[in-house]
Amino acid sequence: MTLARDRVPRRTRAGLVGLLLGIAFGIKAQTQPFVTLDPPDAKPGYLATLLVNEAPFPGERGYVSQENTRGAMLEILWVLHSRIHLIPKGYRQVEVAGVSSDDIIDVITGTGGRRQCEGFYRDDSGRFVAAPRVHERNSYLVKLANSGSKPGRFADLLNYAQGLARAYFKAGIEGADRFAALTRVGPLFVTGHAYSWMTDVDSYHPGGNFVSIPNAEDGSLGGNRFFTLRKEPK
């Protein structure tokens, strides 16, 4: 009896094998995630969770471009860093950051029940956690990023956030602070650097000596308004 495979010419069989292998490898490639975020109970994962939560993604209010959202993430990291390492002369860290700590997690969560970043806090056992809505959005964004046939905007932004967080804990902050050299906002002398951010709505202001950085100085990024500090007299 003649086997069915013998009815197919060798060259054709070779082509079919190649096609099947190509399909198999293609399926395998598509099942590999484009984005894998670190666990949120690890410091790099928790920081990345914050960066993703505070910046807009395509289709959301405040989204302008990938570059704009990347800039917002970087400046948020600079705010956190500045609240630890760049306290201006005439200020105490607790006045700027609400805490006295060199741990960036404390700067994110606050201490003593006083939260610094909405949705991010320590639970009763002292573990740093985030609100369920934060994790739900992150999971949704990761799902979208991994659903295509190739990496897109969502994957780029999620990987950028996680890369920033990993780099920070490995070797410190990367990139230039666009607000570092800021000395004046209108008639006010300021310290430079950003020390706070809020949703970019005119009525929102952290109060005290915080000064809104204007659009001309890129003070609005990713739907967030960044704030520097009034320079205290010597």
Phi and psi restraints in degrees (value plus and minus 20) as a CYANA .aco file:
   2 THR   PHI    -104.0   -64.0
   2 THR   PSI     105.0   145.0
   3 LEU   PHI     -90.3   -50.3
   3 LEU   PSI     125.7   165.7
   4 ALA   PHI     -78.9   -38.9
   4 ALA   PSI     -56.4   -16.4
   5 ARG   PHI     -84.7   -44.7
   5 ARG   PSI     -45.1    -5.1
   6 ASP   PHI     -95.1   -55.1
   6 ASP   PSI     -33.1     6.9
   7 ARG   PHI    -101.4   -61.4
   7 ARG   PSI     -29.7    10.3
   8 VAL   PHI    -119.8   -79.8
   8 VAL   PSI     102.8   142.8
   9 PRO   PHI     -74.6   -34.6
   9 PRO   PSI     130.5   170.5
  10 ARG   PHI     -76.7   -36.7
  10 ARG   PSI     -63.2   -23.2
  11 ARG   PHI     -83.1   -43.1
  11 ARG   PSI     -59.9   -19.9
  12 THR   PHI     -86.6   -46.6
  12 THR   PSI     -61.8   -21.8
  13 ARG   PHI     -80.3   -40.3
  13 ARG   PSI     -61.2   -21.2
  14 ALA   PHI     -82.6   -42.6
  14 ALA   PSI     -58.6   -18.6
  15 GLY   PHI     -86.4   -46.4
  15 GLY   PSI     -59.9   -19.9
  16 LEU   PHI     -84.3   -44.3
  16 LEU   PSI     -61.9   -21.9
  17 VAL   PHI     -80.3   -40.3
  17 VAL   PSI     -64.2   -24.2
  18 GLY   PHI     -82.4   -42.4
  18 GLY   PSI     -60.3   -20.3
  19 LEU   PHI     -83.2   -43.2
  19 LEU   PSI     -65.0   -25.0
  20 LEU   PHI     -84.4   -44.4
  20 LEU   PSI     -60.3   -20.3
  21 LEU   PHI     -83.9   -43.9
  21 LEU   PSI     -60.3   -20.3
  22 GLY   PHI     -82.3   -42.3
  22 GLY   PSI     -62.0   -22.0
  23 ILE   PHI     -83.3   -43.3
  23 ILE   PSI     -63.4   -23.4
  24 ALA   PHI     -81.3   -41.3
  24 ALA   PSI     -66.4   -26.4
  25 PHE   PHI     -86.5   -46.5
  25 PHE   PSI     -55.0   -15.0
  26 GLY   PHI     -84.3   -44.3
  26 GLY   PSI     -63.1   -23.1
  27 ILE   PHI     -83.2   -43.2
  27 ILE   PSI     -62.0   -22.0
  28 LYS   PHI     -81.9   -41.9
  28 LYS   PSI     -62.4   -22.4
  29 ALA   PHI     -83.7   -43.7
  29 ALA   PSI     -58.8   -18.8
  30 GLN   PHI     -92.6   -52.6
  30 GLN   PSI     -43.2    -3.2
  31 THR   PHI    -103.3   -63.3
  31 THR   PSI     -30.4     9.6
  32 GLN   PHI     -99.1   -59.1
  32 GLN   PSI     103.8   143.8
  33 PRO   PHI     -86.2   -46.2
  33 PRO   PSI     122.0   162.0
  34 PHE   PHI    -100.3   -60.3
  34 PHE   PSI     -41.5    -1.5
  35 VAL   PHI    -153.0  -113.0
  35 VAL   PSI     111.2   151.2
  36 THR   PHI    -156.5  -116.5
  36 THR   PSI      88.6   128.6
  37 LEU   PHI    -105.0   -65.0
  37 LEU   PSI     127.6   167.6
  38 ASP   PHI     -85.5   -45.5
  38 ASP   PSI     133.4   173.4
  39 PRO   PHI     -76.7   -36.7
  39 PRO   PSI     118.7   158.7
  40 PRO   PHI     -89.4   -49.4
  40 PRO   PSI     -31.8     8.2
  41 ASP   PHI    -110.4   -70.4
  41 ASP   PSI     -16.3    23.7
  42 ALA   PHI    -123.7   -83.7
  42 ALA   PSI     127.5   167.5
  43 LYS   PHI     -77.4   -37.4
  43 LYS   PSI     -66.8   -26.8
  44 PRO   PHI     -82.3   -42.3
  44 PRO   PSI     -54.8   -14.8
  45 GLY   PHI     -90.4   -50.4
  45 GLY   PSI     -57.3   -17.3
  46 TYR   PHI     -88.3   -48.3
  46 TYR   PSI     -63.2   -23.2
  47 LEU   PHI     -83.6   -43.6
  47 LEU   PSI     -63.0   -23.0
  48 ALA   PHI     -82.7   -42.7
  48 ALA   PSI     -57.6   -17.6
  49 THR   PHI     -79.2   -39.2
  49 THR   PSI     -62.2   -22.2
  50 LEU   PHI     -84.6   -44.6
  50 LEU   PSI     -67.1   -27.1
  51 LEU   PHI     -80.2   -40.2
  51 LEU   PSI     -61.8   -21.8
  52 VAL   PHI     -87.5   -47.5
  52 VAL   PSI     -61.5   -21.5
  53 ASN   PHI     -84.6   -44.6
  53 ASN   PSI     -53.8   -13.8
  54 GLU   PHI    -110.9   -70.9
  54 GLU   PSI     -23.1    16.9
  55 ALA   PHI    -139.9   -99.9
  55 ALA   PSI     123.3   163.3
  56 PRO   PHI    -100.6   -60.6
  56 PRO   PSI     127.1   167.1
  57 PHE   PHI    -132.7   -92.7
  57 PHE   PSI     145.5   185.5
  58 PRO   PHI     -69.2   -29.2
  58 PRO   PSI     111.9   151.9
  59 GLY   PHI      72.7   112.7
  59 GLY   PSI     -29.5    10.5
  60 GLU   PHI    -120.1   -80.1
  60 GLU   PSI     137.9   177.9
  61 ARG   PHI     -81.7   -41.7
  61 ARG   PSI     115.3   155.3
  62 GLY   PHI      74.0   114.0
  62 GLY   PSI     -30.6     9.4
  63 TYR   PHI     -93.6   -53.6
  63 TYR   PSI     110.7   150.7
  64 VAL   PHI    -136.4   -96.4
  64 VAL   PSI     -71.0   -31.0
  65 SER   PHI    -186.2  -146.2
  65 SER   PSI     147.5   187.5
  66 GLN   PHI     -81.4   -41.4
  66 GLN   PSI     -62.4   -22.4
  67 GLU   PHI     -81.6   -41.6
  67 GLU   PSI     -60.4   -20.4
  68 ASN   PHI     -86.0   -46.0
  68 ASN   PSI     -64.0   -24.0
  69 THR   PHI     -87.4   -47.4
  69 THR   PSI     -59.5   -19.5
  70 ARG   PHI     -79.7   -39.7
  70 ARG   PSI     -63.7   -23.7
  71 GLY   PHI     -81.0   -41.0
  71 GLY   PSI     -59.1   -19.1
  72 ALA   PHI     -83.2   -43.2
  72 ALA   PSI     -64.6   -24.6
  73 MET   PHI     -80.2   -40.2
  73 MET   PSI     -64.5   -24.5
  74 LEU   PHI     -84.8   -44.8
  74 LEU   PSI     -61.6   -21.6
  75 GLU   PHI     -90.4   -50.4
  75 GLU   PSI     -52.9   -12.9
  76 ILE   PHI     -82.5   -42.5
  76 ILE   PSI     -61.7   -21.7
  77 LEU   PHI     -83.7   -43.7
  77 LEU   PSI     -57.9   -17.9
  78 TRP   PHI     -85.3   -45.3
  78 TRP   PSI     -57.3   -17.3
  79 VAL   PHI     -79.3   -39.3
  79 VAL   PSI     -68.5   -28.5
  80 LEU   PHI     -81.2   -41.2
  80 LEU   PSI     -64.1   -24.1
  81 HIS   PHI     -83.4   -43.4
  81 HIS   PSI     -63.3   -23.3
  82 SER   PHI     -85.3   -45.3
  82 SER   PSI     -53.3   -13.3
  83 ARG   PHI     -88.1   -48.1
  83 ARG   PSI     -32.1     7.9
  84 ILE   PHI    -125.4   -85.4
  84 ILE   PSI     -68.9   -28.9
  85 HIS   PHI    -127.9   -87.9
  85 HIS   PSI     -29.6    10.4
  86 LEU   PHI    -149.4  -109.4
  86 LEU   PSI      23.7    63.7
  87 ILE   PHI     -88.8   -48.8
  87 ILE   PSI     104.1   144.1
  88 PRO   PHI     -87.4   -47.4
  88 PRO   PSI     134.9   174.9
  89 LYS   PHI     -80.5   -40.5
  89 LYS   PSI     115.2   155.2
  90 GLY   PHI      76.1   116.1
  90 GLY   PSI     -26.9    13.1
  91 TYR   PHI    -138.5   -98.5
  91 TYR   PSI     133.0   173.0
  92 ARG   PHI    -124.9   -84.9
  92 ARG   PSI     131.4   171.4
  93 GLN   PHI     -76.7   -36.7
  93 GLN   PSI     -60.6   -20.6
  94 VAL   PHI     -83.5   -43.5
  94 VAL   PSI     -47.3    -7.3
  95 GLU   PHI     -92.8   -52.8
  95 GLU   PSI     -51.1   -11.1
  96 VAL   PHI    -111.7   -71.7
  96 VAL   PSI     -64.4   -24.4
  97 ALA   PHI    -123.8   -83.8
  97 ALA   PSI     -33.8     6.2
  98 GLY   PHI      61.0   101.0
  98 GLY   PSI     -21.6    18.4
  99 VAL   PHI    -161.9  -121.9
  99 VAL   PSI     145.1   185.1
 100 SER   PHI    -139.8   -99.8
 100 SER   PSI      76.5   116.5
 101 SER   PHI    -183.0  -143.0
 101 SER   PSI     129.8   169.8
 102 ASP   PHI    -123.8   -83.8
 102 ASP   PSI      -5.9    34.1
 103 ASP   PHI    -120.3   -80.3
 103 ASP   PSI      99.4   139.4
 104 ILE   PHI     -81.8   -41.8
 104 ILE   PSI     -47.1    -7.1
 105 ILE   PHI     -85.4   -45.4
 105 ILE   PSI     -59.8   -19.8
 106 ASP   PHI     -84.1   -44.1
 106 ASP   PSI     -56.4   -16.4
 107 VAL   PHI     -86.3   -46.3
 107 VAL   PSI     -53.3   -13.3
 108 ILE   PHI     -94.4   -54.4
 108 ILE   PSI     -67.3   -27.3
 109 THR   PHI    -108.3   -68.3
 109 THR   PSI     -43.8    -3.8
 110 GLY   PHI      58.5    98.5
 110 GLY   PSI     153.5   193.5
 111 THR   PHI    -154.3  -114.3
 111 THR   PSI     140.7   180.7
 112 GLY   PHI      43.4    83.4
 112 GLY   PSI       9.4    49.4
 113 GLY   PHI      63.0   103.0
 113 GLY   PSI     -22.7    17.3
 114 ARG   PHI    -115.2   -75.2
 114 ARG   PSI      88.3   128.3
 115 ARG   PHI    -102.3   -62.3
 115 ARG   PSI     123.0   163.0
 116 GLN   PHI    -121.4   -81.4
 116 GLN   PSI     -57.3   -17.3
 117 CYS   PHI    -140.1  -100.1
 117 CYS   PSI      99.8   139.8
 118 GLU   PHI     -76.1   -36.1
 118 GLU   PSI     107.4   147.4
 119 GLY   PHI      72.2   112.2
 119 GLY   PSI     -22.9    17.1
 120 PHE   PHI    -143.3  -103.3
 120 PHE   PSI     105.5   145.5
 121 TYR   PHI    -183.0  -143.0
 121 TYR   PSI     154.4   194.4
 122 ARG   PHI    -122.2   -82.2
 122 ARG   PSI     118.3   158.3
 123 ASP   PHI    -102.1   -62.1
 123 ASP   PSI    -194.1  -154.1
 124 ASP   PHI     -82.9   -42.9
 124 ASP   PSI     -43.7    -3.7
 125 SER   PHI    -112.3   -72.3
 125 SER   PSI     -18.8    21.2
 126 GLY   PHI      71.0   111.0
 126 GLY   PSI     -19.5    20.5
 127 ARG   PHI     -96.3   -56.3
 127 ARG   PSI     121.1   161.1
 128 PHE   PHI    -102.0   -62.0
 128 PHE   PSI     107.4   147.4
 129 VAL   PHI    -157.2  -117.2
 129 VAL   PSI     151.3   191.3
 130 ALA   PHI    -152.6  -112.6
 130 ALA   PSI     137.7   177.7
 131 ALA   PHI     -83.9   -43.9
 131 ALA   PSI     129.8   169.8
 132 PRO   PHI     -73.6   -33.6
 132 PRO   PSI     -58.0   -18.0
 133 ARG   PHI     -81.2   -41.2
 133 ARG   PSI     -51.4   -11.4
 134 VAL   PHI     -85.6   -45.6
 134 VAL   PSI     -67.5   -27.5
 135 HIS   PHI     -88.2   -48.2
 135 HIS   PSI     -54.5   -14.5
 136 GLU   PHI     -83.5   -43.5
 136 GLU   PSI     -63.5   -23.5
 137 ARG   PHI     -86.6   -46.6
 137 ARG   PSI     -64.0   -24.0
 138 ASN   PHI     -78.3   -38.3
 138 ASN   PSI     -64.8   -24.8
 139 SER   PHI     -82.2   -42.2
 139 SER   PSI     -59.2   -19.2
 140 TYR   PHI     -84.9   -44.9
 140 TYR   PSI     -63.3   -23.3
 141 LEU   PHI     -85.1   -45.1
 141 LEU   PSI     -61.3   -21.3
 142 VAL   PHI     -83.7   -43.7
 142 VAL   PSI     -61.2   -21.2
 143 LYS   PHI     -80.5   -40.5
 143 LYS   PSI     -65.3   -25.3
 144 LEU   PHI     -81.9   -41.9
 144 LEU   PSI     -62.9   -22.9
 145 ALA   PHI     -83.0   -43.0
 145 ALA   PSI     -53.5   -13.5
 146 ASN   PHI    -114.8   -74.8
 146 ASN   PSI     -16.5    23.5
 147 SER   PHI    -109.5   -69.5
 147 SER   PSI     -36.2     3.8
 148 GLY   PHI    -104.9   -64.9
 148 GLY   PSI     158.6   198.6
 149 SER   PHI    -108.0   -68.0
 149 SER   PSI     -31.0     9.0
 150 LYS   PHI    -173.4  -133.4
 150 LYS   PSI     138.5   178.5
 151 PRO   PHI     -80.9   -40.9
 151 PRO   PSI     117.8   157.8
 152 GLY   PHI    -144.8  -104.8
 152 GLY   PSI    -176.2  -136.2
 153 ARG   PHI     -83.9   -43.9
 153 ARG   PSI     -59.0   -19.0
 154 PHE   PHI     -85.0   -45.0
 154 PHE   PSI     -64.2   -24.2
 155 ALA   PHI     -83.5   -43.5
 155 ALA   PSI     -61.3   -21.3
 156 ASP   PHI     -79.6   -39.6
 156 ASP   PSI     -66.3   -26.3
 157 LEU   PHI     -92.2   -52.2
 157 LEU   PSI     -59.3   -19.3
 158 LEU   PHI     -85.9   -45.9
 158 LEU   PSI     -63.2   -23.2
 159 ASN   PHI     -87.0   -47.0
 159 ASN   PSI     -53.4   -13.4
 160 TYR   PHI     -84.8   -44.8
 160 TYR   PSI     -65.1   -25.1
 161 ALA   PHI     -81.4   -41.4
 161 ALA   PSI     -66.2   -26.2
 162 GLN   PHI     -87.8   -47.8
 162 GLN   PSI     -55.7   -15.7
 163 GLY   PHI     -84.1   -44.1
 163 GLY   PSI     -61.2   -21.2
 164 LEU   PHI     -80.0   -40.0
 164 LEU   PSI     -66.2   -26.2
 165 ALA   PHI     -84.3   -44.3
 165 ALA   PSI     -64.7   -24.7
 166 ARG   PHI     -83.8   -43.8
 166 ARG   PSI     -62.9   -22.9
 167 ALA   PHI     -84.0   -44.0
 167 ALA   PSI     -57.9   -17.9
 168 TYR   PHI     -82.0   -42.0
 168 TYR   PSI     -65.6   -25.6
 169 PHE   PHI     -96.2   -56.2
 169 PHE   PSI     -39.1     0.9
 170 LYS   PHI    -108.3   -68.3
 170 LYS   PSI     -64.4   -24.4
 171 ALA   PHI    -162.7  -122.7
 171 ALA   PSI      -5.5    34.5
 172 GLY   PHI      71.7   111.7
 172 GLY   PSI     157.8   197.8
 173 ILE   PHI     -89.4   -49.4
 173 ILE   PSI     124.9   164.9
 174 GLU   PHI    -137.1   -97.1
 174 GLU   PSI     132.6   172.6
 175 GLY   PHI      73.4   113.4
 175 GLY   PSI     140.0   180.0
 176 ALA   PHI    -107.5   -67.5
 176 ALA   PSI     124.3   164.3
 177 ASP   PHI    -106.7   -66.7
 177 ASP   PSI      91.0   131.0
 178 ARG   PHI     -86.1   -46.1
 178 ARG   PSI     -36.8     3.2
 179 PHE   PHI    -122.1   -82.1
 179 PHE   PSI     -15.9    24.1
 180 ALA   PHI     -80.7   -40.7
 180 ALA   PSI     -59.1   -19.1
 181 ALA   PHI    -114.8   -74.8
 181 ALA   PSI      -9.9    30.1
 182 LEU   PHI     -90.6   -50.6
 182 LEU   PSI     102.3   142.3
 183 THR   PHI    -136.2   -96.2
 183 THR   PSI     -43.4    -3.4
 184 ARG   PHI    -160.3  -120.3
 184 ARG   PSI     123.2   163.2
 185 VAL   PHI    -147.3  -107.3
 185 VAL   PSI      83.6   123.6
 186 GLY   PHI      41.6    81.6
 186 GLY   PSI    -148.3  -108.3
 187 PRO   PHI    -104.7   -64.7
 187 PRO   PSI     -24.0    16.0
 188 LEU   PHI    -112.5   -72.5
 188 LEU   PSI     116.0   156.0
 189 PHE   PHI    -105.9   -65.9
 189 PHE   PSI     113.8   153.8
 190 VAL   PHI    -146.6  -106.6
 190 VAL   PSI     148.4   188.4
 191 THR   PHI    -103.1   -63.1
 191 THR   PSI     -37.0     3.0
 192 GLY   PHI      61.8   101.8
 192 GLY   PSI     145.3   185.3
 193 HIS   PHI      46.3    86.3
 193 HIS   PSI     141.4   181.4
 194 ALA   PHI    -127.6   -87.6
 194 ALA   PSI     122.8   162.8
 195 TYR   PHI    -146.4  -106.4
 195 TYR   PSI     -18.2    21.8
 196 SER   PHI    -181.3  -141.3
 196 SER   PSI     138.2   178.2
 197 TRP   PHI    -165.2  -125.2
 197 TRP   PSI     130.7   170.7
 198 MET   PHI    -166.6  -126.6
 198 MET   PSI     142.5   182.5
 199 THR   PHI     -73.4   -33.4
 199 THR   PSI     116.0   156.0
 200 ASP   PHI     -96.9   -56.9
 200 ASP   PSI      57.5    97.5
 201 VAL   PHI    -146.4  -106.4
 201 VAL   PSI     115.3   155.3
 202 ASP   PHI     -74.5   -34.5
 202 ASP   PSI     -54.2   -14.2
 203 SER   PHI    -100.0   -60.0
 203 SER   PSI     -27.9    12.1
 204 TYR   PHI    -110.2   -70.2
 204 TYR   PSI     108.2   148.2
 205 HIS   PHI    -176.5  -136.5
 205 HIS   PSI     114.7   154.7
 206 PRO   PHI     -91.2   -51.2
 206 PRO   PSI     -29.5    10.5
 207 GLY   PHI      64.5   104.5
 207 GLY   PSI    -190.8  -150.8
 208 GLY   PHI      38.2    78.2
 208 GLY   PSI    -158.0  -118.0
 209 ASN   PHI    -111.7   -71.7
 209 ASN   PSI      -9.5    30.5
 210 PHE   PHI     -91.3   -51.3
 210 PHE   PSI     120.0   160.0
 211 VAL   PHI    -143.4  -103.4
 211 VAL   PSI     107.1   147.1
 212 SER   PHI     -85.9   -45.9
 212 SER   PSI     109.4   149.4
 213 ILE   PHI    -103.6   -63.6
 213 ILE   PSI     104.1   144.1
 214 PRO   PHI     -92.7   -52.7
 214 PRO   PSI     145.4   185.4
 215 ASN   PHI     -79.0   -39.0
 215 ASN   PSI     -53.8   -13.8
 216 ALA   PHI     -82.0   -42.0
 216 ALA   PSI     -41.3    -1.3
 217 GLU   PHI    -127.1   -87.1
 217 GLU   PSI       0.9    40.9
 218 ASP   PHI      42.7    82.7
 218 ASP   PSI      13.4    53.4
 219 GLY   PHI     -91.1   -51.1
 219 GLY   PSI     -34.0     6.0
 220 SER   PHI    -131.4   -91.4
 220 SER   PSI      97.5   137.5
 221 LEU   PHI    -158.2  -118.2
 221 LEU   PSI     110.4   150.4
 222 GLY   PHI      37.1    77.1
 222 GLY   PSI      16.6    56.6
 223 GLY   PHI      55.3    95.3
 223 GLY   PSI     -12.1    27.9
 224 ASN   PHI    -132.8   -92.8
 224 ASN   PSI     123.7   163.7
 225 ARG   PHI    -122.6   -82.6
 225 ARG   PSI     109.6   149.6
 226 PHE   PHI    -120.4   -80.4
 226 PHE   PSI     129.8   169.8
 227 PHE   PHI    -148.6  -108.6
 227 PHE   PSI     115.3   155.3
 228 THR   PHI    -121.1   -81.1
 228 THR   PSI    -186.9  -146.9
 229 LEU   PHI    -140.7  -100.7
 229 LEU   PSI     124.8   164.8
 230 ARG   PHI     -83.2   -43.2
 230 ARG   PSI     116.0   156.0
 231 LYS   PHI     -94.5   -54.5
 231 LYS   PSI     103.8   143.8
 232 GLU   PHI     -97.5   -57.5
 232 GLU   PSI     121.4   161.4
 233 PRO   PHI     -84.2   -44.2
 233 PRO   PSI     125.6   165.6
